[in-house]
Amino acid sequence: MKNIATSLIRTFGLAALLAALILSPGKKSYGQLGDLGDLLEGGKDDAELLFKEYLKPFANGFGAGVNTGWVDRARTHGLLGFHVKVNFSAAMVPTADQSFNIDDLGLSTLTLSDNSPSVTPTFAGSSSGAARLGYTQDGLELANFDMPPGTGFSYIMTPMIQAGVGLPRNTDIMVRFIPPFKFLDYGEIYLYGFGLKHELNQWLPGGALMPVTFSVMGGYTAFGTSAGLNARPVDFNPENDRDPEGLGGAASATWDDQEIVFSTNAYTVNLIVGKSLPIISAYGGVGFEGATTNVRVDGNFPYYTPRIMEDGTPKRELTALSDPIDISLAGTNRLRALAGLRISLPLITFNVDYTLANYSMISVGLGISLR
């Protein structure tokens, strides 16, 4: 029985992720992430600034996305009633977060190349017009690369699978869980979460006679994945460059363990009000949410520094930055307002709702529900 349940969860999870990637440029998104290794050519400090700005909409949008889909009505299930559903949300990236100005970052080593635009896309920005950065010292070119362009898609898609069951005292317990598995070119993906919804009418004077149902819900979700990076010392020249540790040339395997690892932790608490009819239910609410995405870059990355040799000749020295990035990006969504509709057919439910927030969202859910 446990194996059957696990297989079903994996199947639903894969279906959700596949559908989300069909609706968004999934393979292209992977390509954008793979190019992020180039940002380390200017050193760790500049790379952190560039990583934070470029990935801001990815962290904000995904953090907002995993906080959606928890409810599709204000009522709870009857005792041992249940639901299983797949939910898709699309976080809308504000125009202000689709690009950023390199000049505003205060980079310490990297500078804009000649004729390069200073405004460059973020992850969710334009697929063209990226800035070009370089770093020259003592007459040596130490870095020269293009910023990764955006995906050209200003929505962050988030798939979700969820199940819930009714408990005594008009309470629902909800779980989200996808066992770790490898998906396409990404590393292992995992997701889990839990939530509670509790009807308040039973505690309000005359609550049973009220025409609407009030409830409170809270939920927590954790998600993680990774993607490979591809930074290599492609212009290394043994005649002109110093390689004291054998990091270039034949030792290219040194650069084969590069990856970027994401982990998101998100929570939300909401007051929900709704009216349930035999076929159509309306629901809405207000609440607050928070999300934090940790971005870690693991592996060795090529980095050139200037070195004056004994004969006075300047040479580039190839060194390795090891596990250079470990940053946290806090989601910008705080207060949220929600409104939606649910259609209930025998066993089958369909809902759509809209969340108004800094990163507003449209969410659609399809599932089975009983009692």
C-alpha positions as CSV (number, residue, x, y, z in Angstrom):
1,M,0.0,0.0,0.0
2,K,2.8,2.4,0.9
3,N,4.5,1.7,-2.5
4,I,1.3,2.4,-4.3
5,A,0.8,5.7,-2.5
6,T,4.4,6.7,-3.2
7,S,4.0,5.9,-6.9
8,L,0.9,8.0,-7.1
9,I,2.5,10.9,-5.4
10,R,5.5,10.7,-7.8
11,T,3.1,10.5,-10.8
12,F,1.1,13.5,-9.7
13,G,4.3,15.4,-8.9
14,L,5.9,14.7,-12.3
15,A,2.7,15.6,-14.1
16,A,2.6,18.9,-12.2
17,L,6.2,19.7,-12.9
18,L,5.9,18.8,-16.6
19,A,2.8,20.9,-17.0
20,A,4.6,23.9,-15.4
21,L,7.6,23.5,-17.7
22,I,5.3,23.3,-20.7
23,L,3.7,26.6,-19.6
24,S,7.1,28.2,-18.9
25,P,10.5,28.1,-20.7
26,G,11.8,25.3,-18.5
27,K,14.8,24.2,-20.6
28,K,15.6,27.8,-21.4
29,S,15.5,28.6,-17.7
30,Y,18.0,25.8,-17.1
31,G,20.3,27.5,-19.7
32,Q,20.1,30.8,-17.9
33,L,21.1,29.2,-14.6
34,G,23.9,27.3,-16.2
35,D,25.5,30.6,-17.4
36,L,25.6,32.0,-13.8
37,G,29.0,30.6,-13.2
38,D,30.5,33.3,-15.4
39,L,29.5,35.9,-12.8
40,L,32.3,34.6,-10.5
41,E,35.1,35.8,-12.9
42,G,35.1,39.2,-11.0
43,G,35.5,37.6,-7.6
44,K,33.2,36.6,-4.8
45,D,32.1,40.0,-3.6
46,D,30.9,41.3,-7.0
47,A,29.4,37.9,-7.8
48,E,27.2,38.0,-4.7
49,L,25.8,41.4,-5.7
50,L,25.1,40.1,-9.3
51,F,23.5,36.9,-8.1
52,K,21.1,38.6,-5.7
53,E,19.9,41.1,-8.4
54,Y,19.6,38.6,-11.2
55,L,17.8,35.9,-9.1
56,K,15.5,38.3,-7.2
57,P,12.4,37.5,-9.2
58,F,13.1,33.8,-9.2
59,A,13.3,33.8,-5.4
60,N,10.3,36.2,-4.9
61,G,8.1,34.5,-7.4
62,F,8.7,31.0,-6.3
63,G,8.4,31.9,-2.6
64,A,5.0,33.5,-3.4
65,G,4.0,30.5,-5.5
66,V,4.5,27.9,-2.9
67,N,2.3,29.9,-0.5
68,T,-0.7,29.6,-2.8
69,G,-3.1,26.8,-3.4
70,W,-3.7,25.9,0.2
71,V,-7.5,26.7,0.1
72,D,-10.3,26.5,-2.4
73,R,-13.2,27.2,0.0
74,A,-13.7,28.5,3.5
75,R,-15.5,25.3,4.8
76,T,-13.6,22.3,6.1
77,H,-14.2,18.7,5.3
78,G,-16.5,16.6,7.3
79,L,-14.9,14.0,9.6
80,L,-12.6,11.8,7.4
81,G,-13.6,13.7,4.2
82,F,-10.6,14.3,2.0
83,H,-9.2,16.0,-1.1
84,V,-6.3,15.4,-3.5
85,K,-5.5,18.1,-6.0
86,V,-2.8,19.5,-8.3
87,N,-2.4,23.3,-8.2
88,F,-0.6,25.6,-10.6
89,S,0.2,29.2,-9.8
90,A,1.8,32.0,-11.9
91,A,3.5,34.8,-10.0
92,M,3.6,38.0,-12.0
93,V,7.0,39.7,-11.8
94,P,6.6,43.5,-11.5
95,T,8.3,45.5,-14.2
96,A,10.7,47.0,-11.7
97,D,12.1,43.5,-11.0
98,Q,12.6,42.5,-14.7
99,S,15.8,44.4,-15.0
100,F,18.5,46.2,-12.8
101,N,21.1,48.8,-13.3
102,I,24.7,47.6,-13.0
103,D,25.8,51.2,-12.0
104,D,23.7,51.0,-8.9
105,L,25.4,47.9,-7.4
106,G,28.7,49.5,-6.4
107,L,30.9,46.7,-7.9
108,S,34.4,46.7,-6.7
109,T,36.3,45.0,-9.6
110,L,34.0,44.5,-12.6
111,T,33.2,47.4,-14.9
112,L,30.9,47.8,-17.9
113,S,32.6,47.1,-21.2
114,D,32.6,49.8,-23.9
115,N,29.2,50.3,-25.6
116,S,27.5,47.9,-23.1
117,P,24.1,48.9,-21.7
118,S,24.1,49.6,-18.0
119,V,20.6,48.1,-17.5
120,T,20.5,44.3,-17.8
121,P,17.7,41.7,-17.5
122,T,17.0,39.7,-14.4
123,F,16.0,36.0,-14.6
124,A,12.4,37.0,-15.6
125,G,13.5,39.9,-17.9
126,S,14.1,40.3,-21.6
127,S,15.9,37.5,-23.5
128,S,18.2,40.1,-25.2
129,G,20.1,43.2,-24.3
130,A,22.3,41.8,-21.5
131,A,25.2,43.9,-20.2
132,R,28.8,42.9,-20.8
133,L,31.3,43.2,-17.9
134,G,35.1,43.1,-17.7
135,Y,38.0,43.5,-15.4
136,T,41.5,44.7,-16.4
137,Q,44.5,45.4,-14.1
138,D,48.2,45.9,-14.8
139,G,47.3,45.7,-18.5
140,L,45.9,42.2,-18.1
141,E,42.4,41.3,-19.0
142,L,41.2,39.2,-16.0
143,A,37.5,38.9,-16.8
144,N,35.3,39.5,-19.8
145,F,31.8,38.0,-20.0
146,D,28.1,38.7,-20.9
147,M,25.5,38.8,-18.2
148,P,23.0,35.9,-18.7
149,P,19.9,37.2,-20.4
150,G,16.4,36.7,-19.0
151,T,14.0,34.0,-20.0
152,G,11.7,36.5,-21.8
153,F,8.9,35.2,-19.5
154,S,7.7,37.5,-16.7
155,Y,5.9,34.8,-14.8
156,I,7.3,32.4,-12.3
157,M,5.3,29.1,-12.5
158,T,4.9,26.8,-9.5
159,P,3.3,23.4,-9.5
160,M,1.9,21.8,-6.4
161,I,0.3,18.6,-5.3
162,Q,-1.7,18.5,-2.0
163,A,-3.9,16.2,0.0
164,G,-6.1,16.9,3.0
165,V,-8.4,15.1,5.4
166,G,-11.1,16.3,7.8
167,L,-10.6,15.9,11.6
168,P,-12.9,16.5,14.5
169,R,-13.9,20.1,15.5
170,N,-14.2,21.3,11.9
171,T,-10.5,21.1,11.3
172,D,-8.6,20.0,8.1
173,I,-5.0,18.8,8.1
174,M,-3.2,19.3,4.7
175,V,0.0,17.8,3.5
176,R,2.3,18.4,0.5
177,F,4.9,15.9,-0.3
178,I,6.9,14.8,-3.3
179,P,9.7,12.2,-2.6
180,P,13.1,13.3,-3.8
181,F,13.7,12.5,-7.5
182,K,15.8,13.7,-10.4
183,F,14.1,15.7,-13.1
184,L,15.4,16.5,-16.6
185,D,18.8,18.4,-16.3
186,Y,18.1,19.5,-12.8
187,G,19.4,17.9,-9.7
188,E,17.3,16.1,-7.1
189,I,14.0,17.9,-6.5
190,Y,12.1,17.6,-3.2
191,L,9.0,19.2,-1.7
192,Y,7.1,18.9,1.5
193,G,4.7,21.0,3.5
194,F,1.9,20.9,6.0
195,G,-1.1,23.1,6.9
196,L,-4.1,23.4,9.1
197,K,-7.5,25.0,8.4
198,H,-10.1,25.5,11.2
199,E,-13.6,26.8,11.1
200,L,-14.3,29.7,13.4
201,N,-18.1,29.8,13.3
202,Q,-18.4,27.2,16.1
203,W,-16.7,29.7,18.4
204,L,-18.7,32.8,17.4
205,P,-22.0,33.8,19.0
206,G,-24.7,32.8,16.6
207,G,-22.0,31.4,14.3
208,A,-24.2,28.5,13.2
209,L,-26.8,30.9,11.8
210,M,-24.3,33.0,9.8
211,P,-24.7,33.0,6.0
212,V,-21.0,32.7,5.5
213,T,-18.2,30.5,6.9
214,F,-15.2,32.0,8.6
215,S,-12.0,30.0,9.0
216,V,-8.3,30.5,9.7
217,M,-5.5,28.6,8.0
218,G,-1.8,28.4,8.2
219,G,0.7,26.5,6.0
220,Y,4.5,25.8,5.6
221,T,6.2,24.6,2.5
222,A,9.8,23.6,1.8
223,F,11.2,23.1,-1.7
224,G,14.7,22.4,-3.0
225,T,16.5,21.7,-6.3
226,S,19.8,22.3,-8.1
227,A,21.2,22.9,-11.5
228,G,24.7,22.4,-13.0
229,L,26.9,25.3,-13.9
230,N,29.5,25.4,-16.7
231,A,32.3,28.0,-15.9
232,R,35.6,27.0,-17.5
233,P,38.9,28.8,-18.0
234,V,38.4,28.6,-21.8
235,D,41.0,31.3,-22.6
236,F,43.7,29.9,-20.5
237,N,47.1,30.1,-22.2
238,P,50.0,28.2,-20.6
239,E,52.6,30.5,-22.3
240,N,51.1,33.7,-21.0
241,D,49.2,32.6,-17.9
242,R,50.6,31.2,-14.6
243,D,49.0,28.0,-13.4
244,P,50.7,27.0,-10.2
245,E,48.2,24.4,-9.1
246,G,47.6,22.8,-12.5
247,L,44.0,24.0,-12.6
248,G,43.9,24.6,-16.3
249,G,44.5,22.5,-19.4
250,A,44.5,18.8,-18.7
251,A,43.1,19.3,-15.2
252,S,39.7,20.4,-16.6
253,A,38.0,17.9,-14.4
254,T,38.7,20.3,-11.6
255,W,35.7,22.3,-12.9
256,D,33.2,19.4,-13.3
257,D,31.6,19.6,-9.9
258,Q,30.0,23.0,-10.3
259,E,26.3,23.4,-9.3
260,I,23.9,26.0,-7.9
261,V,21.6,24.8,-5.1
262,F,18.2,26.4,-4.2
263,S,16.2,25.8,-1.1
264,T,13.0,27.7,-0.3
265,N,11.1,27.9,3.0
266,A,7.7,29.6,3.0
267,Y,4.8,30.2,5.3
268,T,1.4,31.9,5.2
269,V,-1.4,32.6,7.7
270,N,-4.8,33.7,6.4
271,L,-8.3,34.6,7.6
272,I,-10.8,33.1,5.0
273,V,-14.5,33.9,4.5
274,G,-16.7,32.1,2.0
275,K,-20.1,30.9,0.9
276,S,-20.5,27.3,-0.3
277,L,-23.4,26.3,-2.6
278,P,-24.1,22.9,-4.1
279,I,-22.1,23.6,-7.2
280,I,-20.3,27.0,-6.9
281,S,-18.4,28.3,-3.9
282,A,-16.9,31.7,-3.4
283,Y,-14.1,32.4,-1.1
284,G,-11.7,35.2,-0.2
285,G,-9.5,36.3,2.6
286,V,-6.6,38.4,3.9
287,G,-3.4,37.3,5.5
288,F,0.4,37.6,5.5
289,E,3.2,35.4,4.2
290,G,6.9,35.1,4.2
291,A,9.5,33.2,2.2
292,T,13.3,32.8,2.2
293,T,15.3,31.3,-0.6
294,N,18.9,30.2,0.1
295,V,21.2,30.1,-2.9
296,R,24.4,28.2,-2.6
297,V,27.0,27.7,-5.3
298,D,29.3,24.7,-4.8
299,G,32.4,23.5,-6.6
300,N,35.6,25.2,-8.0
301,F,35.4,28.2,-10.3
302,P,38.2,29.8,-12.3
303,Y,39.4,33.2,-11.2
304,Y,42.3,35.2,-12.5
305,T,44.4,37.6,-10.5
306,P,47.4,39.7,-11.6
307,R,50.9,38.7,-10.7
308,I,54.2,40.4,-11.4
309,M,56.9,37.9,-12.2
310,E,60.6,38.2,-11.0
311,D,61.5,39.6,-14.4
312,G,58.8,42.3,-14.1
313,T,56.5,40.7,-16.6
314,P,52.8,40.8,-15.6
315,K,51.0,37.5,-15.9
316,R,47.5,36.3,-15.1
317,E,47.5,33.8,-12.3
318,L,44.7,31.1,-12.4
319,T,43.3,30.3,-9.1
320,A,40.1,28.5,-7.9
321,L,37.2,29.9,-5.9
322,S,35.8,27.0,-3.9
323,D,32.1,27.0,-2.8
324,P,32.0,30.7,-3.3
325,I,28.4,31.7,-2.8
326,D,26.0,31.2,0.1
327,I,23.3,33.9,0.2
328,S,19.7,34.2,1.4
329,L,17.0,36.1,-0.5
330,A,14.0,37.2,1.5
331,G,10.7,37.3,-0.4
332,T,9.1,40.7,-0.8
333,N,5.5,39.5,-0.3
334,R,4.0,40.3,3.1
335,L,0.3,41.2,3.2
336,R,-1.9,39.4,0.8
337,A,-5.6,39.5,-0.3
338,L,-7.3,36.5,-1.9
339,A,-10.5,36.0,-3.9
340,G,-11.6,32.9,-5.8
341,L,-14.3,30.5,-7.1
342,R,-14.7,26.8,-6.9
343,I,-16.9,24.5,-9.0
344,S,-17.8,21.2,-7.4
345,L,-19.0,18.3,-9.5
346,P,-19.4,14.7,-8.3
347,L,-15.9,14.0,-6.8
348,I,-14.3,16.5,-9.2
349,T,-13.4,20.1,-8.1
350,F,-12.0,23.0,-10.1
351,N,-11.0,26.3,-8.6
352,V,-9.3,29.5,-9.7
353,D,-8.3,32.4,-7.6
354,Y,-6.3,35.6,-7.6
355,T,-3.9,36.9,-4.9
356,L,-3.1,40.6,-4.7
357,A,0.3,41.2,-3.3
358,N,3.7,42.7,-4.4
359,Y,4.1,39.6,-6.6
360,S,0.4,39.0,-7.5
361,M,-0.6,35.5,-8.5
362,I,-3.2,33.6,-10.5
363,S,-3.8,30.1,-9.2
364,V,-5.7,27.1,-10.8
365,G,-6.5,23.8,-9.1
366,L,-8.0,20.5,-10.2
367,G,-8.6,17.6,-7.9
368,I,-11.0,15.1,-6.3
369,S,-12.9,15.8,-3.1
370,L,-15.3,13.9,-0.9
371,R,-17.4,15.5,1.9
